[in-house]
Amino acid sequence: MIVIGAVLLGVLLGVFQARKRGGNIADMLQYGAVYAIAFGIVGVIATIVIHRVLA
């Protein structure tokens, strides 16, 4: 669940960042994808750390 939430948050932040900078649809898609990948990786690492600490 952490990964899914992180990816969705990344997409939203990426789209808003592109829109704030005056980007078109392609820019919003690219920013959304890049932020989603980055946040997804952070989410996976957070999930692994949490499972290691609690196990």
N, C-alpha and C positions, 0 to 999 in steps of 0.2 A: 504494500500500500504506500509505503514511503516513496518508492520509485515512481509510481503512477502520479502521485501528488506533485512530486518534484518536476516531472515532465510537463504536466499541465501548467504548473506555475511558470516554468521556463517558457512555454509557448506564449502565455499571456504577457509575460514581461518582455519577451522579444518583439511581439507585435506592437505593444505600446511604445517600446523604444524606437522602433522603425517609424511608427506614426508620428512620434514626437519630433523626429528628425526630418519629417516631410517626405518619407519614402512612399513608393507606390506599392501595389499589391505584391509584386515580385520581391521587393525589399522586405515587406512584412513576412512573407513566407520564409525567406532566407533567414532573417533574424529569429523568427519563431523556431525554425529547425535547429539552428545553432544553439540557441539558449536551451531548447529541449534536450539536446544531446548533452550539453554541459551539466545541466541540472540533473539529468538522468544518471550520469556518472557519479555525481556527488551523492545522489540518493542511494545508489548501489553501495557505495563505500559506507554511507551512514548505516544502511541495513546490515552490512557485514559486521561493522563495529558493534552495533547494538546486540546482534545475535551472539557475538563472541563474549561480550561483557556479561550478558544475562545467562549464558549457558554454563 
